[in-house]
């Protein structure tokens, strides 16, 4: 997490109404210089609407948006309000001209000299690895090249705030990872603040300093990335923060900072405090689960279960194992480990995890 600086963007009481229904209601939101916040949530949660409203492209009602330097909206002409912003969409939306001219377009509007434009464009094309393509027509670029061009164009105007609306969603995995490598390097040396709308957890982990979880137009939780991932405030947030296993149960014993929860006929220990009879949800992240085969392995973990692999699902960098331990438990396993242990669907394994790896959510009812 980068040290938080003075905000470059502050939003107060932002509301968007459509067809008489409130589809976005954000009481307060601020963004610091150099901060990257990932906005996650289900389809229709209001993520893109929020970006559009902040940028002034969506009719909205708000007490104010303040951009550092005194720019304000409403009350300020949109062309002035938006001068500190750049935006990159899922589709590249390039002009029907050369890659060079696309990246130069915003600089020409600002009236920069030809020499200065050339210097900035060359610098951005190099940063995003597309200098050799500068004379190519935009329509001849691949999807990955086009999004690199969009990012170069966005950064060319040195925006204070960059809005990214699922910019890599349509790219294949190699192209997405290569662009993420370059964008990560660019952001590490930049003071540009970023709002990134994404469904991709890898993008969130690699780029975001903080996470905002949005649903039905409301912010459910916002905080540093690691805090939200490890300590989701609700089962709903947990599902979008990468917690693959959420088990409902009731506390049967507690003491010494540890609670024992009866869930699906088994007992699971979790670090935390709760009274006996309290209904809770246990959140267990897949990377915190250790898998072993053969005789039960010795472990210091408070939770150890024997189960059967119900499914083995191939993912880009690992396999997802769904294990029936009396409750469904999801673990991530590398291909090397899977082959070494001879794991297969229907096979029996030992799964263990520490009590400190279990996040406890208390239910009101």
C-alpha positions as CSV (number, residue, x, y, z in Angstrom):
1,X,0.0,0.0,0.0
2,X,1.4,3.4,-1.1
3,X,1.5,6.1,1.6
4,X,-1.8,8.0,1.2
5,X,-1.4,11.6,0.1
6,X,-3.8,14.5,-0.3
7,X,-6.8,13.6,-2.5
8,X,-6.8,14.6,-6.1
9,X,-10.5,13.6,-6.4
10,X,-13.3,14.0,-3.9
11,X,-16.9,13.0,-4.6
12,X,-19.8,13.8,-2.3
13,X,-23.4,12.5,-2.4
14,X,-23.2,11.1,-5.9
15,X,-26.5,9.8,-7.1
16,X,-27.7,8.5,-10.5
17,X,-31.4,8.0,-11.1
18,X,-32.8,6.1,-14.1
19,X,-36.5,5.5,-14.7
20,X,-37.3,6.8,-11.2
21,X,-34.9,4.3,-9.5
22,X,-31.7,5.2,-7.8
23,X,-29.0,3.0,-9.6
24,X,-26.0,4.7,-7.9
25,X,-25.7,6.2,-4.4
26,X,-22.2,7.0,-3.3
27,X,-22.2,9.3,-0.2
28,X,-18.4,9.9,-0.3
29,X,-15.4,8.8,-2.2
30,X,-11.9,10.2,-2.5
31,X,-8.8,9.2,-4.5
32,X,-5.2,10.1,-3.5
33,X,-2.4,11.0,-5.9
34,X,-0.8,7.8,-7.2
35,X,-3.5,5.5,-5.7
36,X,-5.0,2.7,-7.7
37,X,-8.4,1.6,-6.5
38,X,-10.1,-1.5,-8.0
39,X,-13.9,-1.3,-8.2
40,X,-15.3,-4.8,-8.2
41,X,-18.8,-6.3,-8.0
42,X,-21.4,-8.1,-10.1
43,X,-22.7,-7.0,-13.5
44,X,-25.2,-4.2,-13.1
45,X,-23.6,-3.1,-9.8
46,X,-23.1,0.5,-11.1
47,X,-19.3,0.3,-11.7
48,X,-19.3,1.8,-15.2
49,X,-22.1,4.2,-14.2
50,X,-19.9,5.5,-11.5
51,X,-17.0,6.2,-13.9
52,X,-19.3,7.9,-16.3
53,X,-20.9,10.1,-13.6
54,X,-17.4,11.1,-12.3
55,X,-16.3,12.0,-15.8
56,X,-19.5,14.0,-16.4
57,X,-20.7,11.7,-19.2
58,X,-23.7,10.4,-17.1
59,X,-26.4,12.7,-15.8
60,X,-26.1,12.6,-12.1
61,X,-26.9,14.5,-8.9
62,X,-24.2,15.4,-6.5
63,X,-23.1,17.9,-3.9
64,X,-19.8,18.2,-5.8
65,X,-16.8,16.7,-7.4
66,X,-13.5,18.4,-6.6
67,X,-10.4,17.9,-8.7
68,X,-7.1,19.2,-7.3
69,X,-6.3,22.6,-8.7
70,X,-9.8,24.0,-8.1
71,X,-11.6,22.3,-10.9
72,X,-15.2,21.6,-9.8
73,X,-18.3,20.1,-11.2
74,X,-21.1,21.0,-11.4
75,X,-20.5,24.7,-12.1
76,X,-17.5,24.2,-14.3
77,X,-17.8,23.6,-18.1
78,X,-17.2,19.9,-18.8
79,X,-14.2,20.5,-21.1
80,X,-12.4,22.2,-18.2
81,X,-13.6,19.6,-15.7
82,X,-12.3,16.7,-17.8
83,X,-8.9,18.1,-18.6
84,X,-7.3,16.2,-15.7
85,X,-8.8,12.9,-16.8
86,X,-8.1,10.2,-19.3
87,X,-10.2,7.1,-19.8
88,X,-9.6,3.7,-21.4
89,X,-12.6,1.4,-22.3
90,X,-12.9,-2.3,-22.9
91,X,-12.9,-1.5,-26.6
92,X,-9.9,0.5,-27.8
93,X,-12.0,3.2,-29.6
94,X,-9.0,4.3,-31.7
95,X,-9.3,6.9,-34.5
96,X,-9.1,5.7,-38.1
97,X,-5.5,6.9,-38.5
98,X,-2.0,5.8,-37.6
99,X,-1.0,4.7,-34.1
100,X,1.3,7.7,-33.8
101,X,-1.6,10.1,-34.6
102,X,-3.9,8.4,-32.1
103,X,-1.4,8.9,-29.3
104,X,-0.7,12.5,-30.4
105,X,-4.4,13.5,-30.7
106,X,-4.8,14.8,-27.2
107,X,-1.6,16.7,-27.3
108,X,-2.5,18.4,-30.5
109,X,-5.8,19.5,-29.0
110,X,-3.8,21.1,-26.2
111,X,-1.7,23.0,-28.7
112,X,1.7,21.6,-28.0
113,X,4.5,22.1,-30.5
114,X,5.3,19.4,-33.0
115,X,8.7,18.8,-31.4
116,X,7.1,18.4,-27.9
117,X,4.4,16.1,-29.3
118,X,7.0,14.0,-31.0
119,X,9.0,13.7,-27.8
120,X,6.0,12.7,-25.7
121,X,4.6,10.3,-28.2
122,X,7.9,8.5,-28.7
123,X,8.3,8.2,-24.9
124,X,4.8,6.6,-24.5
125,X,5.2,4.3,-27.4
126,X,8.5,3.0,-25.9
127,X,6.9,2.6,-22.5
128,X,4.2,0.4,-23.9
129,X,6.4,-1.6,-26.3
130,X,4.7,-0.4,-29.6
131,X,7.3,2.1,-31.0
132,X,7.9,-0.1,-34.0
133,X,4.2,0.1,-34.9
134,X,3.9,3.9,-34.9
135,X,3.1,4.2,-38.6
136,X,0.6,1.3,-38.6
137,X,-3.1,2.1,-39.1
138,X,-5.1,1.5,-36.0
139,X,-7.5,-1.0,-37.7
140,X,-4.5,-3.3,-38.5
141,X,-3.5,-3.6,-34.8
142,X,-4.2,-6.7,-32.8
143,X,-6.4,-6.4,-29.7
144,X,-3.4,-6.3,-27.4
145,X,-1.6,-3.7,-29.6
146,X,-4.8,-1.6,-29.7
147,X,-5.1,-1.5,-25.9
148,X,-1.4,-0.6,-25.6
149,X,-2.1,2.3,-28.0
150,X,-5.1,3.3,-25.9
151,X,-3.0,3.3,-22.7
152,X,-0.2,5.3,-24.4
153,X,-2.7,7.9,-25.6
154,X,-4.2,8.1,-22.1
155,X,-0.8,8.6,-20.4
156,X,0.4,11.0,-23.1
157,X,-1.6,13.9,-21.6
158,X,-0.2,13.3,-18.1
159,X,-3.6,12.9,-16.5
160,X,-4.0,13.4,-12.8
161,X,-6.8,10.7,-12.9
162,X,-7.0,7.7,-15.2
163,X,-10.3,5.7,-15.4
164,X,-10.0,2.1,-16.7
165,X,-13.2,0.3,-17.5
166,X,-12.3,-3.4,-17.8
167,X,-9.6,-2.5,-20.4
168,X,-8.2,-6.1,-20.6
169,X,-11.4,-8.1,-20.5
170,X,-11.4,-9.0,-24.2
171,X,-7.7,-10.0,-24.4
172,X,-6.3,-13.5,-24.2
173,X,-4.2,-14.4,-21.2
174,X,-0.7,-13.9,-22.7
175,X,-1.6,-10.5,-24.1
176,X,-3.3,-9.4,-20.8
177,X,-0.3,-10.5,-18.7
178,X,2.2,-8.7,-21.0
179,X,0.2,-5.5,-20.8
180,X,-0.1,-5.8,-17.0
181,X,3.6,-6.1,-16.7
182,X,4.1,-2.8,-18.6
183,X,1.3,-1.0,-16.9
184,X,2.6,-2.1,-13.5
185,X,6.0,-0.5,-14.3
186,X,4.4,2.7,-15.6
187,X,2.2,3.1,-12.5
188,X,5.0,2.4,-10.1
189,X,6.8,5.6,-11.2
190,X,3.6,7.7,-11.7
191,X,1.6,10.1,-9.7
192,X,-1.5,9.3,-11.7
193,X,-4.4,8.2,-9.6
194,X,-6.4,5.3,-11.1
195,X,-9.9,3.9,-10.8
196,X,-9.9,0.4,-12.3
197,X,-13.2,-1.4,-13.0
198,X,-12.4,-5.1,-13.2
199,X,-13.7,-8.7,-12.7
200,X,-10.2,-10.1,-12.7
201,X,-8.6,-10.9,-9.4
202,X,-5.1,-11.0,-10.9
203,X,-5.5,-7.4,-12.1
204,X,-6.7,-6.4,-8.7
205,X,-3.8,-8.1,-6.8
206,X,-1.2,-6.8,-9.2
207,X,-2.3,-3.2,-9.6
208,X,-4.6,-2.1,-6.8
209,X,-3.7,-0.4,-3.5
210,X,-7.3,-0.5,-2.4
211,X,-10.5,-2.2,-3.3
212,X,-14.1,-0.9,-3.5
213,X,-16.9,-3.5,-3.6
214,X,-20.0,-2.1,-5.2
215,X,-23.4,-3.7,-5.5
216,X,-26.8,-2.3,-6.5
217,X,-25.2,1.1,-6.7
218,X,-23.9,1.1,-3.1
219,X,-20.4,0.7,-1.7
220,X,-20.4,-2.4,0.5
221,X,-16.7,-2.2,1.6
222,X,-13.6,-0.2,0.8
223,X,-10.1,-0.6,2.2
224,X,-6.6,-1.7,1.4
225,X,-6.4,-4.6,-1.0
226,X,-5.0,-7.1,1.5
227,X,-7.5,-6.1,4.2
228,X,-10.5,-6.6,1.9
229,X,-9.2,-9.9,0.6
230,X,-8.4,-11.3,4.0
231,X,-11.2,-9.8,6.0
232,X,-14.3,-9.4,3.9
233,X,-17.2,-7.7,5.7
234,X,-19.9,-10.0,4.4
235,X,-20.4,-13.3,2.5
236,X,-21.2,-11.3,-0.6
237,X,-18.0,-9.4,-0.4
238,X,-16.1,-12.6,0.3
239,X,-17.4,-14.1,-2.9
240,X,-16.0,-11.2,-5.0
241,X,-12.7,-11.0,-3.1
242,X,-11.5,-14.5,-4.0
243,X,-12.8,-16.5,-1.0
244,X,-13.8,-19.8,-2.7
245,X,-15.0,-21.5,0.5
246,X,-17.7,-19.9,2.7
247,X,-19.3,-22.2,5.3
248,X,-22.2,-21.3,7.5
249,X,-22.3,-22.7,11.0
250,X,-22.9,-22.1,14.7
251,X,-20.4,-21.5,17.5
252,X,-20.3,-24.5,20.0
253,X,-17.3,-23.4,22.0
254,X,-15.0,-20.4,22.4
255,X,-12.1,-19.3,24.5
256,X,-8.5,-18.1,24.3
257,X,-9.1,-16.3,21.1
258,X,-10.3,-19.4,19.3
259,X,-13.9,-20.4,18.4
260,X,-15.1,-23.9,17.4
261,X,-17.9,-23.8,14.9
262,X,-20.1,-26.7,14.0
263,X,-20.7,-26.6,10.2
264,X,-22.2,-29.3,8.0
265,X,-21.7,-31.9,10.7
266,X,-18.0,-31.2,11.3
267,X,-16.1,-28.9,13.7
268,X,-13.9,-26.1,12.4
269,X,-11.7,-23.9,14.5
270,X,-11.2,-20.2,13.7
271,X,-9.3,-17.4,15.4
272,X,-11.6,-14.8,16.8
273,X,-14.2,-14.1,19.4
274,X,-17.9,-15.1,19.4
275,X,-20.4,-16.3,21.9
276,X,-21.8,-19.8,22.0
277,X,-24.8,-20.2,19.8
278,X,-23.7,-17.3,17.5
279,X,-24.4,-18.0,13.9
280,X,-21.3,-17.3,11.7
281,X,-19.9,-17.7,8.3
282,X,-16.4,-19.0,7.9
283,X,-14.3,-17.7,5.0
284,X,-11.3,-19.8,3.9
285,X,-9.1,-18.7,1.0
286,X,-7.9,-21.5,-1.3
287,X,-4.2,-20.6,-1.2
288,X,-4.2,-21.2,2.6
289,X,-5.1,-24.9,2.3
290,X,-2.4,-27.6,2.3
291,X,-3.1,-30.8,0.5
292,X,-1.4,-34.2,1.2
293,X,-1.9,-37.8,0.2
294,X,-1.1,-41.2,1.7
295,X,-1.1,-41.5,5.5
296,X,-2.3,-38.3,7.2
297,X,0.6,-35.8,7.2
298,X,1.7,-34.3,10.5
299,X,0.6,-30.7,10.7
300,X,0.4,-27.9,13.2
301,X,-2.8,-26.7,11.7
302,X,-5.8,-26.7,14.0
303,X,-8.0,-28.0,11.1
304,X,-7.3,-31.2,9.3
305,X,-9.8,-33.2,7.3
306,X,-9.9,-36.2,5.0
307,X,-11.9,-35.8,1.9
308,X,-12.6,-36.8,-1.7
309,X,-11.7,-34.7,-4.7
310,X,-15.0,-34.0,-6.4
311,X,-13.6,-31.9,-9.3
312,X,-10.2,-30.8,-10.6
313,X,-10.6,-27.7,-12.8
314,X,-7.7,-26.4,-14.9
315,X,-6.9,-22.6,-14.4
316,X,-4.3,-20.5,-16.2
317,X,-1.6,-21.1,-13.6
318,X,-2.9,-23.8,-11.3
319,X,-5.7,-26.4,-10.7
320,X,-8.7,-25.7,-8.6
321,X,-9.6,-28.7,-6.5
322,X,-13.1,-29.0,-5.0
323,X,-12.9,-31.4,-2.0
324,X,-15.8,-32.9,-0.1
325,X,-14.7,-32.8,3.5
326,X,-18.3,-33.0,4.8
327,X,-18.4,-29.5,3.5
328,X,-17.1,-28.3,0.1
329,X,-13.6,-27.0,0.4
330,X,-11.7,-25.4,-2.5
331,X,-7.9,-25.4,-2.8
332,X,-5.4,-24.3,-5.4
333,X,-2.8,-26.8,-6.5
334,X,0.1,-26.4,-9.0
335,X,0.3,-28.8,-11.9
336,X,3.6,-30.0,-10.5
337,X,2.1,-30.9,-7.1
338,X,-0.9,-32.5,-8.7
339,X,1.3,-34.7,-10.9
340,X,3.7,-35.5,-8.0
341,X,0.8,-36.6,-5.7
342,X,-1.1,-38.3,-8.5
343,X,-4.3,-36.4,-7.7
344,X,-7.4,-37.3,-9.6
345,X,-11.1,-36.8,-9.3
346,X,-12.5,-39.3,-6.9
347,X,-9.2,-39.7,-5.1
348,X,-8.9,-39.2,-1.3
349,X,-6.7,-36.4,0.2
350,X,-5.9,-34.8,3.5
351,X,-6.6,-31.1,3.6
352,X,-5.5,-28.8,6.4
353,X,-5.5,-25.1,7.3
354,X,-4.7,-23.0,10.3
355,X,-7.3,-21.4,12.5
356,X,-5.7,-18.0,11.8
357,X,-6.4,-18.6,8.1
358,X,-10.2,-18.6,8.8
359,X,-12.0,-15.3,8.7
360,X,-15.1,-15.2,10.9
361,X,-18.1,-13.2,9.9
362,X,-20.8,-12.9,12.5
363,X,-24.4,-13.1,11.3
364,X,-27.1,-10.9,12.8
365,X,-29.8,-13.5,12.5
